[in-house]
Amino acid sequence: MTDSLLEFPTDFPLKIMGERHDDFAQEMVDVVLRHAPDFVPASLEMRPSSGGRYISLTATIRATSREQLDALYRELSSHPMVKVVL
């Protein structure tokens, strides 16, 4: 029995939310690329909040293992610019 409901490799969307900042998208791309070197930065989706104070990024990576996803979530969640990772 496996402890993951996901079968790898799989395309996995990560939603990253934080306060709007000039370097936010680039900082998040840098983190994602450390864990998923084949991520294509041009595929990053960006949406500002209705008030414009926050920004939501969606990065879809080709996940190869649960360990990879866990490490990526840990680094993103601990980043000072990030409020939420889904």
PyMOL commands that set and color helices and strands:
alter all, ss='L'
color gray80, all
select helices_A, chain A and resi 24-35+41-43+66-78
alter helices_A, ss='H'
color red, helices_A
select strands_A, chain A and resi 10-19+45-48+54-63+82-85
alter strands_A, ss='S'
color yellow, strands_A
deselect
rebuild
show_as cartoon
